[in-house]
Amino acid sequence: MDRITAAEVFLTIAARGSLSATADALSMSRPMVTRYLAELEGWVGSRLLHRTTRKLSLTPAGEEMLVHCQRILDVAADMVSLSSRSEEGPRGVLRIACSQSLAQEVLSVAVAEYLRVFPLVTVDFSIGARAVNLVEERIDLAIRITNDIDPNLIARPLAQCASAICASPAWVAKHGLPRRPHDLSARNCLTYSHFGKSLWEFSHANERIAVPVGGNLSANEPQVLLAAALEGVGITMQPLYAVSRLITEGKLVPLLPGFAPQTLGVYGILASRRQVSAALRAMIDFLASWFQDPSRWVTAVPAASRSEKPVRSKRT
């Protein structure tokens, strides 16, 4: 049995949840997928999957085997990457998971620069708002913006991500400027991943302020909320990298100057410290250096654009 292929088959079954989907994903016949699974179960002497008419799920032995299969593929990838230690540089395929906003506004630029430096590497983005399982979905690197990192994960700090509270000029002209964070509780705030109330946190004069907010629109992708804010639906909290250009162009108005929204960390998440390929190691080091220059990923917002003076509105 080709154990490397068997490991790939089993990881794909775990990620896709069915033998048919695995066959399609690997361009393999369904009987061949079944054969690899049967031989793998025979090899370990235990059932790896619970099979029902609706879905497949891992047995305890399957959960353990999933980790071993990932290690097998890591070793195989590391053997292939031996050639990358030559003068040609790193090579291979890197799968990177991140949100749509981060990929579109930031990482597309960073990865383009990386690929100019390392032209033998291929990058495959997996875009989505949810936190992926790196092992099951065969992700080499996940880039996350959060302050809530699982201590069991291997996380490399890359940068700090500032946020901005903003709304369209039309919304401000109609509803007026909030003067304090607590004013937001009575405004239509577009919230991320929550229905009902959400907490927005600020710092001011070394004081932490948490404000419950809510509105008539929520989404698990910040770009949806940004588009709605541009249409005058309400107030949004966005990463500064996503709105700095729009603020400079006058399409959005920054609100509550002097009250800093909570800053989040940007992290590179790895599944394992072992068997890190040359291409992945180069990517992590490259991003750590690239993010250190904010001008590469955040458009400078002129001081005048941050003030309230350009916007005429009724007092609240």
ZICOR-V430050 format. One line per field, one symbol per residue. phi: phi as a letter, one per 20 degrees, with the letter a starting at -180 (. if undefined). psi: psi as a letter, one per 30 degrees, with the letter a starting at -180 (. if undefined). Layout:
phi->???
psi->???
//
This chain:
phi->.fffffffffffgffenbffffgffdlcffgffffffffffffembfdcedcfdbdbffgfffffgfffffgfffffffffgffefffngbpdddddaffffffecfgfffffgfffcfeedddeddreffeefffelefbddcdadceffeeecdfdaddfccebbfgffffednefecgffffddededemcdneceddccblmdecdcfcaaebcbecfffffffffenfrecdcggfecgffffenecdfdlfndefgededceddfbeelfffffffffffffffffdgffccffeggffeeegfdebffd
psi->kjfeeeeeeeeeeeefgleeeeeeeghlleeeeeeeeeeeeeefhlkfkkklfelklkleeeeeeeeeeeeeeeeeeeeefefffaffaklakkkkklleeeeefdfeeeeeeefeeiffkkkjkjklfljljeeeghkekkjkjlgikkffljkjkelkjllkkllleeeeeeflkkfleffffgljkjljgkkbklkkklkkhgkkkkkkllagkllgjffeeeeeefggeakkklkefffeeeeefgflkklhkfjjlkklkkkkklekfkhkleeeeeeeeeeeeeffjfffgkkkjkeefflfefkklll.
//
